[in-house]
């Protein structure tokens, strides 16, 4: 995660070309997507447990927890859909 030279795209290229499986180009995209997804899940889990080495660039990308899931009654009318008949 901290290696700026690491590239999931380069890994997928090498893996697909050097593999004895003869993987096509569509598999490169799937491999890259899977790697990106795993890295994001790992970073999110570090953030959730409050890991002290959490990267500052990713800390701001997570939204804070909700304090309440409902609006105050005086705000409800402002956020209610309005249906106009023609």
N, CA, C and O atoms as a GROMACS GRO file, in nm:
protein
  344
    1UNK      N    1   0.080  -0.121   0.000
    1UNK     CA    2   0.000   0.000   0.000
    1UNK      C    3   0.084   0.126   0.000
    1UNK      O    4   0.046   0.227  -0.058
    2UNK      N    5   0.198   0.121   0.064
    2UNK     CA    6   0.282   0.240   0.073
    2UNK      C    7   0.378   0.253  -0.044
    2UNK      O    8   0.441   0.357  -0.060
    3UNK      N    9   0.390   0.151  -0.126
    3UNK     CA   10   0.481   0.153  -0.240
    3UNK      C   11   0.414   0.228  -0.355
    3UNK      O   12   0.318   0.180  -0.414
    4UNK      N   13   0.467   0.346  -0.386
    4UNK     CA   14   0.407   0.427  -0.492
    4UNK      C   15   0.434   0.370  -0.631
    4UNK      O   16   0.364   0.404  -0.726
    5UNK      N   17   0.536   0.284  -0.643
    5UNK     CA   18   0.568   0.224  -0.772
    5UNK      C   19   0.483   0.101  -0.804
    5UNK      O   20   0.483   0.053  -0.917
    6UNK      N   21   0.413   0.051  -0.706
    6UNK     CA   22   0.329  -0.068  -0.728
    6UNK      C   23   0.209  -0.030  -0.815
    6UNK      O   24   0.145   0.074  -0.794
    7UNK      N   25   0.181  -0.114  -0.912
    7UNK     CA   26   0.071  -0.087  -1.003
    7UNK      C   27  -0.005  -0.215  -1.030
    7UNK      O   28   0.052  -0.314  -1.075
    8UNK      N   29  -0.133  -0.212  -1.003
    8UNK     CA   30  -0.215  -0.330  -1.029
    8UNK      C   31  -0.226  -0.356  -1.179
    8UNK      O   32  -0.243  -0.470  -1.223
    9UNK      N   33  -0.217  -0.249  -1.258
    9UNK     CA   34  -0.223  -0.265  -1.404
    9UNK      C   35  -0.100  -0.339  -1.456
    9UNK      O   36  -0.112  -0.428  -1.541
   10UNK      N   37   0.018  -0.302  -1.404
   10UNK     CA   38   0.140  -0.371  -1.445
   10UNK      C   39   0.136  -0.518  -1.403
   10UNK      O   40   0.175  -0.606  -1.479
   11UNK      N   41   0.088  -0.542  -1.281
   11UNK     CA   42   0.079  -0.680  -1.232
   11UNK      C   43  -0.013  -0.762  -1.322
   11UNK      O   44   0.021  -0.874  -1.359
   12UNK      N   45  -0.128  -0.707  -1.357
   12UNK     CA   46  -0.223  -0.779  -1.442
   12UNK      C   47  -0.164  -0.807  -1.580
   12UNK      O   48  -0.185  -0.914  -1.635
   13UNK      N   49  -0.089  -0.710  -1.635
   13UNK     CA   50  -0.025  -0.732  -1.765
   13UNK      C   51   0.074  -0.848  -1.758
   13UNK      O   52   0.073  -0.937  -1.844
   14UNK      N   53   0.160  -0.846  -1.658
   14UNK     CA   54   0.262  -0.951  -1.644
   14UNK      C   55   0.196  -1.086  -1.616
   14UNK      O   56   0.235  -1.187  -1.675
   15UNK      N   57   0.098  -1.087  -1.529
   15UNK     CA   58   0.032  -1.212  -1.491
   15UNK      C   59  -0.040  -1.274  -1.611
   15UNK      O   60  -0.033  -1.395  -1.632
   16UNK      N   61  -0.109  -1.191  -1.688
   16UNK     CA   62  -0.186  -1.244  -1.801
   16UNK      C   63  -0.095  -1.290  -1.915
   16UNK      O   64  -0.124  -1.389  -1.981
   17UNK      N   65   0.014  -1.220  -1.937
   17UNK     CA   66   0.104  -1.256  -2.047
   17UNK      C   67   0.196  -1.373  -2.012
   17UNK      O   68   0.222  -1.460  -2.096
   18UNK      N   69   0.246  -1.376  -1.888
   18UNK     CA   70   0.339  -1.481  -1.848
   18UNK      C   71   0.269  -1.607  -1.800
   18UNK      O   72   0.334  -1.710  -1.782
   19UNK      N   73   0.142  -1.600  -1.780
   19UNK     CA   74   0.068  -1.714  -1.730
   19UNK      C   75   0.057  -1.823  -1.836
   19UNK      O   76   0.043  -1.795  -1.955
   20UNK      N   77   0.063  -1.945  -1.792
   20UNK     CA   78   0.044  -2.057  -1.884
   20UNK      C   79  -0.102  -2.073  -1.923
   20UNK      O   80  -0.137  -2.155  -2.008
   21UNK      N   81  -0.186  -1.994  -1.860
   21UNK     CA   82  -0.330  -2.001  -1.889
   21UNK      C   83  -0.368  -1.925  -2.014
   21UNK      O   84  -0.480  -1.941  -2.064
   22UNK      N   85  -0.280  -1.843  -2.067
   22UNK     CA   86  -0.305  -1.758  -2.185
   22UNK      C   87  -0.432  -1.674  -2.167
   22UNK      O   88  -0.526  -1.683  -2.245
   23UNK      N   89  -0.430  -1.594  -2.063
   23UNK     CA   90  -0.546  -1.510  -2.032
   23UNK      C   91  -0.556  -1.394  -2.131
   23UNK      O   92  -0.455  -1.335  -2.169
   24UNK      N   93  -0.678  -1.363  -2.171
   24UNK     CA   94  -0.702  -1.254  -2.265
   24UNK      C   95  -0.711  -1.120  -2.196
   24UNK      O   96  -0.699  -1.110  -2.074
   25UNK      N   97  -0.732  -1.017  -2.276
   25UNK     CA   98  -0.739  -0.880  -2.226
   25UNK      C   99  -0.853  -0.855  -2.129
   25UNK      O  100  -0.840  -0.772  -2.039
   26UNK      N  101  -0.963  -0.925  -2.147
   26UNK     CA  102  -1.077  -0.903  -2.056
   26UNK      C  103  -1.046  -0.948  -1.915
   26UNK      O  104  -1.105  -0.899  -1.819
   27UNK      N  105  -0.953  -1.042  -1.900
   27UNK     CA  106  -0.915  -1.087  -1.766
   27UNK      C  107  -0.824  -0.986  -1.697
   27UNK      O  108  -0.823  -0.978  -1.574
   28UNK      N  109  -0.748  -0.909  -1.775
   28UNK     CA  110  -0.664  -0.805  -1.715
   28UNK      C  111  -0.750  -0.704  -1.641
   28UNK      O  112  -0.718  -0.664  -1.529
   29UNK      N  113  -0.859  -0.664  -1.703
   29UNK     CA  114  -0.950  -0.568  -1.640
   29UNK      C  115  -1.008  -0.625  -1.512
   29UNK      O  116  -1.017  -0.555  -1.412
   30UNK      N  117  -1.048  -0.751  -1.514
   30UNK     CA  118  -1.104  -0.815  -1.396
   30UNK      C  119  -1.002  -0.825  -1.283
   30UNK      O  120  -1.035  -0.805  -1.166
   31UNK      N  121  -0.878  -0.857  -1.318
   31UNK     CA  122  -0.771  -0.868  -1.218
   31UNK      C  123  -0.745  -0.732  -1.154
   31UNK      O  124  -0.733  -0.722  -1.031
   32UNK      N  125  -0.735  -0.628  -1.236
   32UNK     CA  126  -0.711  -0.492  -1.185
   32UNK      C  127  -0.825  -0.449  -1.093
   32UNK      O  128  -0.800  -0.394  -0.986
   33UNK      N  129  -0.948  -0.472  -1.134
   33UNK     CA  130  -1.063  -0.434  -1.053
   33UNK      C  131  -1.062  -0.507  -0.919
   33UNK      O  132  -1.089  -0.447  -0.815
   34UNK      N  133  -1.030  -0.634  -0.920
   34UNK     CA  134  -1.026  -0.714  -0.797
   34UNK      C  135  -0.919  -0.662  -0.702
   34UNK      O  136  -0.942  -0.653  -0.581
   35UNK      N  137  -0.802  -0.628  -0.755
   35UNK     CA  138  -0.695  -0.575  -0.671
   35UNK      C  139  -0.736  -0.441  -0.609
   35UNK      O  140  -0.716  -0.420  -0.489
   36UNK      N  141  -0.792  -0.352  -0.689
   36UNK     CA  142  -0.837  -0.221  -0.638
   36UNK      C  143  -0.941  -0.240  -0.528
   36UNK      O  144  -0.936  -0.172  -0.426
   37UNK      N  145  -1.034  -0.330  -0.549
   37UNK     CA  146  -1.139  -0.354  -0.451
   37UNK      C  147  -1.082  -0.407  -0.320
   37UNK      O  148  -1.123  -0.364  -0.213
   38UNK      N  149  -0.986  -0.500  -0.327
   38UNK     CA  150  -0.926  -0.555  -0.207
   38UNK      C  151  -0.847  -0.449  -0.130
   38UNK      O  152  -0.849  -0.448  -0.007
   39UNK      N  153  -0.777  -0.361  -0.201
   39UNK     CA  154  -0.702  -0.254  -0.135
   39UNK      C  155  -0.797  -0.158  -0.066
   39UNK      O  156  -0.771  -0.116   0.047
   40UNK      N  157  -0.907  -0.123  -0.131
   40UNK     CA  158  -1.003  -0.032  -0.069
   40UNK      C  159  -1.068  -0.092   0.055
   40UNK      O  160  -1.088  -0.023   0.154
   41UNK      N  161  -1.100  -0.220   0.050
   41UNK     CA  162  -1.159  -0.286   0.167
   41UNK      C  163  -1.058  -0.288   0.281
   41UNK      O  164  -1.096  -0.265   0.396
   42UNK      N  165  -0.932  -0.315   0.251
   42UNK     CA  166  -0.828  -0.318   0.353
   42UNK      C  167  -0.810  -0.180   0.416
   42UNK      O  168  -0.801  -0.168   0.538
   43UNK      N  169  -0.806  -0.076   0.333
   43UNK     CA  170  -0.790   0.060   0.386
   43UNK      C  171  -0.909   0.099   0.472
   43UNK      O  172  -0.893   0.163   0.576
   44UNK      N  173  -1.028   0.062   0.429
   44UNK     CA  174  -1.148   0.095   0.507
   44UNK      C  175  -1.148   0.022   0.641
   44UNK      O  176  -1.189   0.079   0.742
   45UNK      N  177  -1.102  -0.102   0.642
   45UNK     CA  178  -1.098  -0.176   0.769
   45UNK      C  179  -0.994  -0.114   0.864
   45UNK      O  180  -1.017  -0.110   0.985
   46UNK      N  181  -0.882  -0.066   0.810
   46UNK     CA  182  -0.784   0.004   0.894
   46UNK      C  183  -0.845   0.129   0.956
   46UNK      O  184  -0.824   0.158   1.074
   47UNK      N  185  -0.920   0.201   0.877
   47UNK     CA  186  -0.983   0.324   0.926
   47UNK      C  187  -1.085   0.293   1.035
   47UNK      O  188  -1.091   0.362   1.137
   48UNK      N  189  -1.165   0.190   1.013
   48UNK     CA  190  -1.272   0.157   1.109
   48UNK      C  191  -1.218   0.114   1.244
   48UNK      O  192  -1.280   0.141   1.347
   49UNK      N  193  -1.105   0.047   1.246
   49UNK     CA  194  -1.049   0.004   1.375
   49UNK      C  195  -0.961   0.111   1.436
   49UNK      O  196  -0.909   0.093   1.546
   50UNK      N  197  -0.944   0.223   1.367
   50UNK     CA  198  -0.866   0.334   1.420
   50UNK      C  199  -0.717   0.307   1.420
   50UNK      O  200  -0.647   0.345   1.514
   51UNK      N  201  -0.669   0.242   1.318
   51UNK     CA  202  -0.527   0.209   1.307
   51UNK      C  203  -0.444   0.337   1.308
   51UNK      O  204  -0.473   0.430   1.232
   52UNK      N  205  -0.339   0.345   1.393
   52UNK     CA  206  -0.262   0.470   1.403
   52UNK      C  207  -0.183   0.504   1.278
   52UNK      O  208  -0.149   0.621   1.257
   53UNK      N  209  -0.153   0.407   1.194
   53UNK     CA  210  -0.076   0.433   1.073
   53UNK      C  211  -0.166   0.457   0.952
   53UNK      O  212  -0.121   0.448   0.838
   54UNK      N  213  -0.293   0.487   0.976
   54UNK     CA  214  -0.386   0.508   0.866
   54UNK      C  215  -0.336   0.624   0.781
   54UNK      O  216  -0.292   0.727   0.834
   55UNK      N  217  -0.343   0.608   0.652
   55UNK     CA  218  -0.290   0.708   0.560
   55UNK      C  219  -0.378   0.832   0.560
   55UNK      O  220  -0.500   0.823   0.550
   56UNK      N  221  -0.316   0.946   0.571
   56UNK     CA  222  -0.390   1.072   0.579
   56UNK      C  223  -0.468   1.102   0.451
   56UNK      O  224  -0.571   1.170   0.458
   57UNK      N  225  -0.422   1.056   0.337
   57UNK     CA  226  -0.491   1.084   0.212
   57UNK      C  227  -0.624   1.010   0.202
   57UNK      O  228  -0.714   1.056   0.132
   58UNK      N  229  -0.638   0.897   0.269
   58UNK     CA  230  -0.762   0.821   0.260
   58UNK      C  231  -0.855   0.847   0.377
   58UNK      O  232  -0.973   0.813   0.370
   59UNK      N  233  -0.806   0.908   0.484
   59UNK     CA  234  -0.890   0.932   0.601
   59UNK      C  235  -1.007   1.023   0.567
   59UNK      O  236  -1.118   1.003   0.617
   60UNK      N  237  -0.984   1.123   0.484
   60UNK     CA  238  -1.090   1.219   0.452
   60UNK      C  239  -1.192   1.163   0.354
   60UNK      O  240  -1.296   1.226   0.331
   61UNK      N  241  -1.167   1.047   0.294
   61UNK     CA  242  -1.260   0.994   0.195
   61UNK      C  243  -1.373   0.912   0.255
   61UNK      O  244  -1.462   0.868   0.182
   62UNK      N  245  -1.374   0.892   0.387
   62UNK     CA  246  -1.481   0.820   0.452
   62UNK      C  247  -1.573   0.919   0.523
   62UNK      O  248  -1.526   1.011   0.590
   63UNK      N  249  -1.701   0.901   0.507
   63UNK     CA  250  -1.796   0.990   0.572
   63UNK      C  251  -1.809   0.955   0.720
   63UNK      O  252  -1.795   0.838   0.756
   64UNK      N  253  -1.837   1.054   0.804
   64UNK     CA  254  -1.856   1.023   0.947
   64UNK      C  255  -1.987   0.949   0.968
   64UNK      O  256  -2.075   0.950   0.881
   65UNK      N  257  -2.000   0.885   1.082
   65UNK     CA  258  -2.122   0.812   1.114
   65UNK      C  259  -2.238   0.908   1.135
   65UNK      O  260  -2.219   1.023   1.175
   66UNK      N  261  -2.359   0.860   1.106
   66UNK     CA  262  -2.478   0.942   1.127
   66UNK      C  263  -2.514   0.946   1.275
   66UNK      O  264  -2.509   0.844   1.343
   67UNK      N  265  -2.550   1.063   1.323
   67UNK     CA  266  -2.597   1.076   1.461
   67UNK      C  267  -2.745   1.039   1.467
   67UNK      O  268  -2.791   0.984   1.567
   68UNK      N  269  -2.818   1.070   1.360
   68UNK     CA  270  -2.961   1.041   1.355
   68UNK      C  271  -3.000   1.016   1.210
   68UNK      O  272  -2.946   1.080   1.120
   69UNK      N  273  -3.093   0.925   1.189
   69UNK     CA  274  -3.136   0.893   1.054
   69UNK      C  275  -3.263   0.964   1.013
   69UNK      O  276  -3.314   0.942   0.903
   70UNK      N  277  -3.315   1.048   1.098
   70UNK     CA  278  -3.440   1.118   1.068
   70UNK      C  279  -3.419   1.269   1.071
   70UNK      O  280  -3.325   1.319   1.133
   71UNK      N  281  -3.508   1.341   1.003
   71UNK     CA  282  -3.504   1.487   1.003
   71UNK      C  283  -3.599   1.540   1.109
   71UNK      O  284  -3.692   1.473   1.153
   72UNK      N  285  -3.573   1.662   1.148
   72UNK     CA  286  -3.665   1.729   1.241
   72UNK      C  287  -3.797   1.753   1.169
   72UNK      O  288  -3.798   1.773   1.047
   73UNK      N  289  -3.906   1.753   1.241
   73UNK     CA  290  -4.040   1.767   1.181
   73UNK      C  291  -4.057   1.898   1.105
   73UNK      O  292  -4.132   1.903   1.008
   74UNK      N  293  -3.990   2.004   1.147
   74UNK     CA  294  -4.004   2.131   1.076
   74UNK      C  295  -3.929   2.130   0.942
   74UNK      O  296  -3.952   2.220   0.860
   75UNK      N  297  -3.841   2.032   0.918
   75UNK     CA  298  -3.768   2.022   0.792
   75UNK      C  299  -3.832   1.924   0.693
   75UNK      O  300  -3.794   1.922   0.576
   76UNK      N  301  -3.926   1.845   0.738
   76UNK     CA  302  -3.983   1.740   0.654
   76UNK      C  303  -4.047   1.796   0.528
   76UNK      O  304  -4.027   1.741   0.420
   77UNK      N  305  -4.122   1.904   0.539
   77UNK     CA  306  -4.191   1.961   0.424
   77UNK      C  307  -4.093   2.008   0.316
   77UNK      O  308  -4.124   2.002   0.197
   78UNK      N  309  -3.976   2.053   0.356
   78UNK     CA  310  -3.875   2.100   0.260
   78UNK      C  311  -3.818   1.986   0.176
   78UNK      O  312  -3.773   2.009   0.064
   79UNK      N  313  -3.818   1.864   0.229
   79UNK     CA  314  -3.756   1.751   0.160
   79UNK      C  315  -3.858   1.651   0.105
   79UNK      O  316  -3.820   1.546   0.053
   80UNK      N  317  -3.988   1.683   0.116
   80UNK     CA  318  -4.092   1.595   0.064
   80UNK      C  319  -4.114   1.624  -0.084
   80UNK      O  320  -4.124   1.740  -0.123
   81UNK      N  321  -4.122   1.519  -0.168
   81UNK     CA  322  -4.148   1.541  -0.311
   81UNK      C  323  -4.283   1.607  -0.332
   81UNK      O  324  -4.375   1.588  -0.253
   82UNK      N  325  -4.294   1.683  -0.438
   82UNK     CA  326  -4.417   1.755  -0.471
   82UNK      C  327  -4.465   1.708  -0.606
   82UNK      O  328  -4.388   1.704  -0.702
   83UNK      N  329  -4.591   1.672  -0.615
   83UNK     CA  330  -4.648   1.623  -0.740
   83UNK      C  331  -4.741   1.728  -0.795
   83UNK      O  332  -4.838   1.766  -0.730
   84UNK      N  333  -4.711   1.776  -0.915
   84UNK     CA  334  -4.794   1.876  -0.981
   84UNK      C  335  -4.874   1.809  -1.091
   84UNK      O  336  -4.817   1.740  -1.175
   85UNK      N  337  -5.003   1.828  -1.091
   85UNK     CA  338  -5.091   1.776  -1.194
   85UNK      C  339  -5.106   1.878  -1.305
   85UNK      O  340  -5.121   1.998  -1.278
   86UNK      N  341  -5.103   1.833  -1.428
   86UNK     CA  342  -5.121   1.924  -1.543
   86UNK      C  343  -5.261   1.919  -1.594
   86UNK      O  344  -5.294   1.989  -1.690
   0.00000   0.00000   0.00000
